[in-house]
Amino acid sequence: MTERAPGTRQQALSTPKAAGLAGVVFAVLLATAIVLARIALPEGGGGEEMIAPGGRGPLQTATELVPFAGIAFLWFMGALREHTGDAEDRFIATVFLGSGLVFVACLFGAVAAAGTVLDAADPTGFGRHFAYTLLTTYGMRMAAVFVLATSTIGRKLGVLPRSLVVIGTLAGVVLLAVGSSVPYCELVFPAWALLISLYILRAARRSA
């Protein structure tokens, strides 16, 4: 039993670092997918506007990146829970997990709808509008709740610096209130995730 303790401790310290790296991967992949989707659909997904000339390729690439971003986001959630430790508010923790899982569901649902539209010989405006709305409206609203819940946990438990709590609160309010009405506003979420991931990696390095 004595010989296994150091190995167990080393494994516990390496987990946040690996998951924190997943948060960086998530931020980069999601930001890239959002930019590619905006290039392909510069006016958004509503109405009857067609995909921009040469935009089918970037949109296809975006749909291929999003599933990997969703998987990385689950690891990112694990990194956040590991960083907060055992002491957590059950109510806020439930909102945290629920909003994160619903966000991933919206992400995958939007990609599935977009893939169906791309495979169709005559893409309809409804299909584009459905995929776009599911991601930028419902998905980003869940992302806003996730950011606000994380910031609340960080403030109550003191596991996040005050600057990140303030940034997270502002980011959550922007995502919740603005949504998709401002082009590229969705990039606020991966930018916030990148900041949190870098902080977790730094904290893990210090604890090691």
N, C-alpha and C positions, 0 to 999 in steps of 0.2 A: 504494500500500500504506500509505503514511503517513497519508493522509486517511481511510482506512477504520478505522484503529485506534481513534479516539475513539468512533465509532459502535458498534463491537464491544464496547468496554468498557461503554458505557452500556447496551447490551442485556443484558450479563451481570449488571449491577447491578439491573436492573429485574425480572429473572426471579424472584428470591426474594420480592420484594415482592408481585407478582401472585399467586404460589403461596401465600404466607403469608395473603393475603386469602381464598384458597380454603379454607384451614384454618379460618378464622373462620366462613365460610359452612357448611362441613361440620359444625362443632360446633353451630351454631344449628339447622340443619335436622335433624340426628340427634336432638338433645335434644328438639326439638319433636315429632318422630315418636314418640319413646319415650313422652313424656308423653301424647300422644293415644292411643297404643295401650294404655297403662295405664288411661286413663279408660274406654276402650271395653271392656277386659277387666280389671276391677279385681282379679279373683281369679287372673289368669294365663291361660294358654292351654290348660292341661290339663283333663282331665275332660270333663263334659258341660255345663258352665255356658254359658249363652247370652250373646250380646253384650248389654251393658248398654243399657237403653232410651235411645234417641237416640245410641247409640255407633257406629252403622254409619257415620254421616257423618264423625266424627273418625277412625275407622279407615281409611276410604277416603282421607281427606286424608293420613294418615300414609303409606299405600302410594304416594301420588303424590309425596311429598317425598323418600322414601328413595332412589330412583334418582339424583336430583340430589345428594343427600348422598354417594352412592358416587362419582360423577364428581368432586365437589369433593375427596374423600379422595385420589383418585389425584394430583391437583395438590398436595395437602398432602404426600404422600409425596415428590414431586419437590422441594418446598421443603426438606424435611428433608435429602435427599441433597445438594442444592445447598449447604445450610448446613454440612454436615460436610466438604465439599471432596473432594479426590481421595484423601486418605489415609484408608483405611477397612479394617477387618478383614473379610476375605472371608467368613469363617464367620458372623460376626454380621450382615454385610450380606445374606447369603443368607437367614438367618432373618428379618431385617427385611422383605425383599421378599416372601418366601414367606408370612409371616403376614399382611402387608398385603393381598396379592392374594386369599388364602383368605378373609379377612374380607369383602372386597368381594363375593366369590362367595356367601358365606353371606347377606350383606345382600340381594343380588338374588334369591337362591333363596327367602328368607323372604317377600319382597314378592310374588314370583310365586305362591307357595303361598297367601298371604293374599288376593291378588286373585282366585284361583280360588274360594276359599271364599266371598268376598263376592258373586261372580257367581252362585253356586249358589242355587237356589230354597230348598233345605233344607240349610243349612250343617251339616257334621258336626263332632263333637268332635275326630275324628282330624285333620282338615285344620287346625283352629285350633291343635291341639297341635303339629303338625308345623312350622307356620310360627313359632310362638312359641318352640319348642325350638331350631330352627335359628338364630334370631336371638339369643336370650338365653343359650343354653347354649354352642353351638358357636361362634357369631359372637363372643360376648364373650370366650370363651377365646382365640380367635385375636387379639382386640384386646389381651388381657393379654400375650400373647407379643410383639406388636408394641410395646407400651409398654415392656416390659422390655428388648427389643432396642435400642430407641431410647435408653433410659436408659444402657444399657451402652456404646453408641457415644459418647454424650455424655460419659460418665465417662472412657473410654479416650482419646479424642481431645481432651478438654478444651473441647469446643465448646458445652457447656451448663453453666450455673452449678450449683454443688453443690446448691442448694436445689431446682432443677428435677429433678435426678437423683434426689434423695431422694423428692420428690413422685411422680415417675414410677415408682420402684421400689415405693412403697407402693400406688399406684394399680394397678399390674400384679398385685401380690399379692392385693389385694382382688378384682379382677375374676376372677382365676384360682381363688381359694379360695371366694369367696362366690357369684359367678355370679348366677343369677336367684332365689336363695332369699330375698334381701332386696329388697322392692319399691323400684324406682327406683335400685337400685344401678348399673344400666347407665349412669346419667348421669355416672358417674365418668369414663368414656372421653371423651365430648365435652368435659367440663370440663377434662381434661388436655390435649386437643387445642387448646382455646382458649388455655390458658396458653402452650403451646409456640408457637402461631401468633403471639400477641402479642409473644413474645420475639424470634421471627425477624423480624417487622416492625420491631421496635425496633433489632435488630442491623443490618438492611439500611439503615435510615435513618442510622445512625451511619457505616456504611461509605461511604454515598453522600456 
